[in-house]
Amino acid sequence: MRRRRQYLMAMAVTALVTAGVLAGCGNKEDSTTKTETQTEENAGSQKDGSVTSKSAGEDAADKAQTDGQQENKDSAKEDGQKADDQDAGQDQQTESQEKSQDQQADAENETDKNEIFGEFKTKTLDGKDVNQDIFAEADLTMVNIWGTFCGPCIREMPDLGELSREYADKGFRMVGIISDVSQPEDETALEIVDKTEADYTHLVIPNDANMQYRILRNAQVVPTTIFLDKNGNQVGETYPGAKSKKQWIAVIDKMLEKVQNE
């Protein structure tokens, strides 16, 4: 009887122990499972946080890059505007300088026109004394600069002689200046004038450096023709080379109308 009781007690203890072990195993498994679940959740949270952090960083970097590009564009635009303003200012300055130079050149040309021969004293081919007052004797004086060596000069002189006679009563006068003769009564010059019937007044170039300079400056080739008003100022342009009578008539009529209507 006593042994049976001991046996039953041993069995009870064994059952209790077994139940405790099983319960402990279950709790351990639940704890392990719970721990694993929490670990996975923490990993997911960390991953989400990492992704979120990465996304936020990328967004910030993109924004910074965009802002930097915009700043570069704005800076380039501003620099371009400054360059355009500088170019415009330089263009205006250059234009102003060119305009000033043109005005100065025009003034110098006008001064040159008004001082073609200036004051001078010389002689005609036949020996008469003459000065700048010769131009005051007509409304328009056609000054033809020629040379005894010049074929084109000599060939147009018959037409010039005719024009001198035809326009004599119209406020017009023809004057020749012989570029290579400095003394009156030059035989070659007299012979040419006689043969061509260019019987208008011809002047010799005096030994006057000032007048020689003025004539040579205005007549780089012969023949050269210049028109002067009664004040000795140039009218119109300078005409290098010979022309036909018809061509000279057109020019003379135009010049006469200009000086007589002023």
C-alpha positions as CSV (number, residue, x, y, z in Angstrom):
1,M,0.0,0.0,0.0
2,R,2.8,2.4,1.0
3,R,4.7,1.6,-2.2
4,R,1.6,2.3,-4.3
5,R,1.2,5.7,-2.7
6,Q,4.8,6.6,-3.4
7,Y,4.4,5.5,-7.0
8,L,1.4,7.7,-7.5
9,M,3.1,10.6,-5.9
10,A,6.1,10.1,-8.2
11,M,3.8,9.9,-11.2
12,A,2.1,13.2,-10.1
13,V,5.4,14.9,-9.8
14,T,6.5,13.7,-13.2
15,A,3.3,14.9,-14.7
16,L,3.8,18.3,-13.1
17,V,7.3,18.5,-14.3
18,T,6.3,17.5,-17.8
19,A,3.6,20.1,-17.9
20,G,6.0,22.8,-16.8
21,V,8.5,21.9,-19.4
22,L,5.9,21.8,-22.1
23,A,4.6,25.2,-20.9
24,G,8.1,26.6,-20.9
25,C,8.8,25.4,-24.4
26,G,5.6,26.9,-25.6
27,N,6.5,30.3,-24.0
28,K,10.0,30.1,-25.4
29,E,8.6,29.4,-28.8
30,D,6.1,32.2,-28.5
31,S,8.9,34.5,-27.3
32,T,11.1,33.5,-30.1
33,T,8.4,34.0,-32.6
34,K,7.5,37.3,-31.0
35,T,11.2,38.3,-31.1
36,E,11.6,37.3,-34.7
37,T,8.4,39.2,-35.6
38,Q,9.7,42.3,-33.7
39,T,13.0,42.0,-35.5
40,E,11.4,41.8,-38.9
41,E,9.2,44.8,-38.0
42,N,12.2,46.7,-36.8
43,A,14.1,45.8,-40.0
44,G,11.2,46.8,-42.1
45,S,10.9,50.1,-40.2
46,Q,14.6,50.7,-40.6
47,K,14.3,49.9,-44.3
48,D,11.4,52.2,-44.7
49,G,13.2,54.8,-42.8
50,S,16.3,54.3,-44.9
51,V,14.2,54.5,-48.1
52,T,12.4,57.6,-46.7
53,S,15.7,59.2,-45.7
54,K,17.2,58.3,-49.1
55,S,14.2,59.7,-50.9
56,A,14.3,62.9,-48.9
57,G,18.0,63.2,-49.5
58,E,17.6,62.7,-53.2
59,D,14.8,65.3,-53.3
60,A,17.0,67.8,-51.5
61,A,19.9,67.1,-53.8
62,D,17.6,67.5,-56.9
63,K,16.2,70.7,-55.5
64,A,19.7,72.0,-54.8
65,Q,20.9,71.0,-58.3
66,T,17.8,72.7,-59.8
67,D,18.3,75.8,-57.8
68,G,22.0,75.9,-58.8
69,Q,21.1,75.5,-62.4
70,Q,18.6,78.3,-62.2
71,E,21.1,80.5,-60.4
72,N,23.6,79.7,-63.2
73,K,21.0,80.6,-65.8
74,D,20.1,83.8,-64.0
75,S,23.8,84.7,-63.6
76,A,24.5,83.9,-67.3
77,K,21.5,86.0,-68.3
78,E,22.7,88.8,-66.2
79,D,26.2,88.6,-67.6
80,G,24.8,88.5,-71.1
81,Q,22.7,91.6,-70.4
82,K,25.8,93.4,-69.1
83,A,27.8,92.4,-72.2
84,D,24.9,93.6,-74.4
85,D,24.8,96.9,-72.5
86,Q,28.6,97.3,-72.9
87,D,28.4,96.5,-76.6
88,A,25.6,99.0,-77.0
89,G,27.6,101.6,-75.2
90,Q,30.7,100.9,-77.3
91,D,28.6,101.0,-80.5
92,Q,27.1,104.4,-79.4
93,Q,30.5,105.7,-78.6
94,T,32.0,104.5,-81.9
95,E,29.0,105.9,-83.8
96,S,29.5,109.3,-82.0
97,Q,33.2,109.3,-82.8
98,E,32.5,108.5,-86.5
99,K,29.9,111.2,-86.7
100,S,32.3,113.7,-85.2
101,Q,35.0,112.7,-87.6
102,D,32.6,112.9,-90.5
103,Q,31.5,116.4,-89.4
104,Q,35.1,117.4,-89.0
105,A,35.9,116.1,-92.5
106,D,33.0,117.9,-94.0
107,A,34.0,121.1,-92.3
108,E,37.6,120.6,-93.6
109,N,36.3,119.9,-97.1
110,E,34.1,123.0,-97.0
111,T,37.0,125.0,-95.9
112,D,39.1,123.6,-98.7
113,K,36.4,124.4,-101.2
114,N,36.3,128.0,-100.0
115,E,40.1,128.3,-100.3
116,I,40.8,126.7,-103.7
117,F,43.4,129.3,-104.8
118,G,43.2,131.9,-102.0
119,E,45.0,135.2,-102.7
120,F,47.5,135.1,-105.5
121,K,49.2,137.2,-108.1
122,T,50.3,135.9,-111.4
123,K,50.3,136.8,-115.1
124,T,48.3,135.7,-118.1
125,L,49.9,133.9,-121.0
126,D,50.1,137.2,-122.9
127,G,51.8,139.0,-120.0
128,K,49.0,140.9,-118.1
129,D,49.0,141.1,-114.3
130,V,46.1,139.3,-112.6
131,N,45.1,138.2,-109.2
132,Q,42.2,136.4,-107.4
133,D,39.8,139.2,-108.4
134,I,39.5,137.6,-111.8
135,F,36.9,135.2,-110.5
136,A,34.7,138.2,-109.4
137,E,34.1,139.1,-113.0
138,A,31.5,136.4,-113.6
139,D,28.8,134.5,-111.7
140,L,30.5,131.2,-112.6
141,T,34.1,130.6,-113.7
142,M,35.2,127.4,-115.3
143,V,38.9,126.8,-114.4
144,N,40.5,124.3,-116.7
145,I,44.0,123.1,-115.7
146,W,45.9,121.7,-118.6
147,G,49.5,121.0,-119.8
148,T,51.3,121.6,-123.1
149,F,52.3,117.9,-123.0
150,C,48.8,116.6,-122.5
151,G,47.0,115.1,-125.6
152,P,43.5,114.9,-124.0
153,C,43.9,118.5,-122.8
154,I,44.6,119.8,-126.3
155,R,41.9,117.7,-128.0
156,E,39.1,119.2,-125.8
157,M,40.3,122.8,-126.1
158,P,38.4,123.6,-129.3
159,D,35.2,122.7,-127.5
160,L,36.2,124.8,-124.6
161,G,36.8,127.8,-126.8
162,E,33.3,127.4,-128.3
163,L,31.7,127.2,-124.9
164,S,33.6,130.3,-123.7
165,R,32.2,132.3,-126.6
166,E,28.6,130.8,-126.4
167,Y,28.2,131.5,-122.7
168,A,30.0,134.8,-122.5
169,D,26.8,136.8,-122.0
170,K,25.3,134.4,-119.5
171,G,27.4,135.3,-116.5
172,F,30.0,132.6,-117.4
173,R,33.7,132.8,-117.9
174,M,36.4,130.3,-119.0
175,V,39.9,130.5,-117.5
176,G,42.8,128.1,-118.3
177,I,45.7,127.5,-116.0
178,I,48.8,126.0,-117.7
179,S,50.3,123.5,-115.3
180,D,53.8,123.3,-116.9
181,V,54.4,127.0,-117.8
182,S,55.6,129.6,-115.3
183,Q,56.5,132.5,-117.7
184,P,54.3,134.5,-120.0
185,E,54.8,134.3,-123.8
186,D,55.6,130.6,-123.8
187,E,55.9,129.7,-127.5
188,T,54.5,126.2,-127.1
189,A,51.5,127.3,-125.1
190,L,50.8,130.2,-127.5
191,E,50.9,127.9,-130.5
192,I,48.5,125.4,-128.9
193,V,46.0,128.2,-127.9
194,D,46.2,129.6,-131.5
195,K,45.6,126.3,-133.2
196,T,42.7,125.2,-131.0
197,E,41.1,128.6,-131.0
198,A,40.9,128.4,-127.2
199,D,41.0,132.2,-127.1
200,Y,40.0,132.6,-123.5
201,T,42.3,133.8,-120.6
202,H,45.1,131.5,-119.7
203,L,47.2,131.9,-116.6
204,V,50.7,130.7,-116.0
205,I,51.7,129.3,-112.6
206,P,53.8,131.8,-110.8
207,N,56.9,131.1,-108.8
208,D,54.6,131.1,-105.7
209,A,54.9,128.0,-103.6
210,N,51.5,128.5,-102.0
211,M,49.6,128.7,-105.3
212,Q,51.6,125.9,-106.9
213,Y,50.7,123.7,-103.9
214,R,47.0,124.7,-104.2
215,I,46.9,123.9,-107.9
216,L,48.7,120.6,-107.6
217,R,46.6,119.6,-104.7
218,N,43.4,120.1,-106.7
219,A,44.8,118.8,-110.0
220,Q,46.5,115.5,-109.6
221,V,45.9,114.8,-113.3
222,V,45.4,117.0,-116.3
223,P,43.1,118.1,-117.5
224,T,41.2,118.9,-114.3
225,T,38.3,121.3,-114.2
226,I,36.9,123.2,-111.2
227,F,34.0,125.6,-111.0
228,L,34.2,128.7,-108.9
229,D,31.6,131.4,-107.9
230,K,32.4,135.1,-107.9
231,N,33.9,134.8,-104.4
232,G,36.4,132.2,-105.5
233,N,34.6,129.4,-103.7
234,Q,34.3,126.0,-105.4
235,V,30.9,125.0,-106.8
236,G,30.1,121.3,-107.1
237,E,32.7,118.7,-107.5
238,T,36.1,118.5,-109.1
239,Y,36.2,117.0,-112.6
240,P,39.3,115.1,-113.6
241,G,39.7,114.2,-117.3
242,A,38.4,115.5,-120.5
243,K,34.7,115.7,-121.6
244,S,32.8,116.2,-124.7
245,K,31.1,119.6,-125.4
246,K,27.7,118.1,-124.8
247,Q,28.8,116.8,-121.4
248,W,30.2,120.2,-120.4
249,I,27.0,122.0,-121.5
250,A,25.0,119.8,-119.0
251,V,27.5,120.6,-116.2
252,I,27.7,124.3,-117.0
253,D,23.9,124.7,-117.1
254,K,23.6,123.0,-113.8
255,M,26.3,125.1,-112.1
256,L,25.0,128.4,-113.5
257,E,21.5,127.6,-112.2
258,K,22.9,126.8,-108.8
259,V,25.0,130.0,-108.4
260,Q,22.4,132.4,-110.0
261,N,19.5,131.1,-107.8
262,E,21.4,131.3,-104.5
